Amino acid sequence: MGPCCSIMKRWDTGDPHRQVLTHDQCKFYARNGYLILPDALAVDQVSALLDEAHRLIADISKSGEGYPQYDASGGELAAPSPVGRVLARYETANGTAFEPTDAPIARLGCSIHQNLPAFLTITHSAFHRSIAKALDCAVPLVTQSQLITKPARVGSRINPHQDGCSSFTDPPSALTFWYALEDASINNGCLLVAPGSHLTEPLRQRLAKSPQDGRPEFIQLRKPAWAKSAVDSGFEPHHAREYEYVPLEVTRGTLILCHGNLMHASGANRSERGRVAYVFTIIDGRFNCPDDAYLRPTTGGFLKL
């Protein structure tokens, strides 16, 4: 068991006011926009989460029997909201969807933590609340949680993006927790990050719910939303640029923290090994989240971390 895992267990049963992240770790995160915490989950915790994930995937993959199906291409009169639900998205082949009975699942979301008990327990922990506090997220609220499966041989590439666009607040406050439930390498599509890009790339759009049919649509911001750390550091605004991406190869149980403005992506999985990851994002409840935000619950608000 690694040191981070020991800390996690102590936090969940001990003093919730103690600091988990060191000063140097906080400085690294502030400078680079990400932070790697190896062994944040114990082996038995990883196994329990992975078993529950595989059970759900197998259940849905049985021709989808017993589950409602929707056409995300625009054929339905209204799109299903992902809030409070687990929606399956499927991989595509040469730009065309597989038949539903054959399609491997690409991801499940956006409310894994509300529907799978093991993930609820892991997500709402004192360990995570301590991390949020250390990184200046005073009122942490969970906006979404996903299982990204990256199935062997067909797992798709994910293009560069910023999580703060889908979990938007003004000013930006999104923080993503990315857990490797299986070893992640270049070969099976590990995370790719552009270090420091959270300081040089503002949010330029946000994800909203279409008033016509409830489908997600990106709205351009009137004014680019810069990370608070960028404003405090005096960075000068500039046009979008090309970034150099660094692969984050990690072992199962590792936690990667990503700033909501960080540019990141992941490669395709062309290996014989899967690459399941559990990912959830929080925002700071002190800041405004638009009423038409796609992930915003219509009643009750976001769950507290």
N, C-alpha and C positions, 0 to 999 in steps of 0.2 A: 504494500500500500504506500503510495507516494505521499509527500508532505501535504499537498493541497487537499487530498482526500481526508487525511487526519484532521485538518483544519475544518473541513466541511462537517464531519461528524461532531466535532467539539462545538461548533457554532450552533448546530441544531439542538443541542441539549444544554448549552452553556450561556454565557453572558452575551446578549445580542448587541451590546454596545462596543465590543472589541473590534479592532480593525483587522481585516483579513489581508488586504493588499499592502505591500510595503511602499515606502516613499519612492524608491527606485522604480517599482512597477508602475506606480501612478505617473511618474515622469515619463516612462517609456510609452505608456498609452497616450499621454497628452501630446507627445512628439510624433508618434507614428500612427496613431489612430486604431491600433489593435494591441492585443496582449495575449500571449499563450500561457495557459496554466495546465501543465501536464498532470495526469493522475487526479483530476478533479472529481472523478467518479471511481469508486472501487470496482473491482472485477465483477463481483456479484451484482452490483447495481447496474452495470452496463449490460450484463447478461439478462437481467430481469426486464430492462427497457427494450432490449433487442428482441427478446422472446415475445413481448406484448406487441411490438411493432410487426413482427413477422406473422403473428396470429391474425392481426387485422388485415394485413396485405393479402394473406392467403384467403381469408374469408371473403373479401371484396372481389378477389380475382376469380372466384368460382362463378363465372358468368355474371357477376353482379347480382346474383339471385337474392331477393329480399331487400335490395337497395334501389331507391329511385335514381333514374339516369336523366341527365340534362345535356342539351346540345350547347356547348359554350361558344359555338361559332356564330350564333345570332338567330337560330331557328326558333328558340322558345320565345313566348310572349314576354316573360320576365325571367331574369337570371336569379338563381338561388343565392341568397346571402351566405357568405362563409362564416359569419359571426355565430359562435356557439355550435358550429357544425364541423364535421370532418368531410371534406370534399376530396375526391380522388381525381388527380390529373394524370393522363397517360402519356407515355412516350410516343414519339412519331417516327416514322420511317420515310426518309426522302421527302419530308414535308407533308406526308399524308398519314392520317391516323391509322393505327392498326384497327382490325376488327375488335370490338369490345371484349370478345371472349379470349382474344390472344394478346391484347395489349399489356405490356408490363407497366406497372404504376411508376410514375416519375416522382410524385410528391403527394402528401396528404396534409391537408390543413383546412381552415386556419385556427382551429381550436382543439388541438390535440390535448392540451393540458386540462381542458374541461370535460373531456370524454373518456380518457384513459387514466384510471386511478394511479398507476405507477408514475406517470408523467406529471400528474397533479402534485403528488408528494414531492417529487424531485424539484419541480419548478418553484413552488412556493416555500422556499427555505430561507432560513436566517443567513446562510452562506451567500445566497444571491442578493438578499437585502443589504448585506454588508458591502458587497461589491458595488451595488448601486449608490450607496451612501458615499463610499470612497471616491466614486467618479462623479460626484456632485449631482446625482439624481435623487432629490430629496423626497419626492412622492412617486415612487415607482409603480406604474400601472402596466399590465401585460396587454399588448395590442393583438398579438397573434402568436401561434406556435405551429410548427410544421415538422413533418418527417420528410426529409429529402432522401430518396432511396438510391438514386444513381445505379440502376441495375447493371449487372455485369454485361459487357459487350455493347449495350445499347444506351447506356446513360448519357443524356444529352449535355452539351456544353451550356453553361449559363453565362450570358453576356454581362459585361461590366455594368454595374448599377450601384445605387445608394439606397440602403434600407430606410433612410429618413424620408424618402419620397412616399413610401406606402404607410409609414408610421410617422406622419408629419405633425409637428407642432411649430408654433411661432413664439420664440425662436426654436431652432432645432434642438431636440433632446433625446433622440432615439439611441438606444444601446442594444446591440444584439448579442445574445449568448448562443454560441455555435458549439454543440457537443458532437464529437466524433464517437459514434457507437461501433464503428469498425475502423481499422487502420485506414488512413487517407494518404495517398501518394500521388505523384504526377501521373502514374499509369491508370489509376482509377478515379481521377477527377477531384483532386484536393482543392482546397480554397486557394485562390490567387488574390493577393492584395497589393494595392499601390500605396506603400508607406508614405505617410504625411499628406496624402491627398485630401484628407478631411480639412486641412488648413488652407488648401488652394482651390478646392472645388466646392462651390456652394450648391445647395439644392436649387434646382431651377424649375421643378414641377412637383406636383403632388397627386396622389391617387384619390379620386373622388368617385362617388356613386352617381351614375347617370340618373337624372330625374325622370327620364322616359321609361327605362326598363330595369333600372337597378344595376346595370352592368358597370364594371370598373372602367374608368377613363382617366387619363392623365390630363391635368390642367396646368398650363404654364403659369408660374408665379409672376406677379407684377414686378416684384423685386426679388433678386436672388437671396436665398436664406443662408447666411454664413454661420458656421459653427462659432459658438461663443469664444472658444479658445483661439480661433483665427482672428476675431475682432480684438480680443485682448492683446494678441501678439502683434497687432498692427499690420497684418498682411494686406497688400494692395490687391483690389479686385482685378481680374484679367479674364480673357476669354477661355473657353474650354480647351484643354490640351490633351495630348497623348501621354499616357502614363506607362511606366515600366512596372510590370506585375511580378511579384515574388511568390513562388509556391510555398505554402505552409504544409509540409508533410508532417503528420502527427500520428500518434498511436491512439488506439481506442481508449476512451475515458478522458481524453484531453478536452479542455474548454478553451475556446478562442473567443475573446471579447472584441467586438467591432463597433467603432463609432458610427452613428447613423449617416454621417457625411462621407465616410470612407468609400472610395471606389474599390470594388472587389468583384470577383467572378469565380468561375470554376471550369475546369476542362471536362471534356467528354470522358466517359469510362469505356475504354476499349479493352480492358483487362478481363480476366476470368473471375475477378473478385468483386463483390458488391461494395458499396460505400454508403451505408446508411448514416445519416446525421440527424440529430434533433436540434431544432433551432427555434428560439423564441426571442421576441423583441419587446422592450419596455420603453415607455416615454415618461417624462416628468409631468405629473399632474398639476404642477404650478403653472404650466404654460398652456396656451390655447390650442385645442385640437378642433378643426372646423367641423361644423354640424354635418356637412355632407361627406366627411371622410369615409372611404369605402369600408374600413374595418371598424368604424365606430358603432357600438351597439345602439339600437333604437331606444332601448330602455335599460335602466340599471347602471349604465356606464361600464368602463373597463374594470376588470378585477384587479385588486391591489396585489402586488407581489408579496 
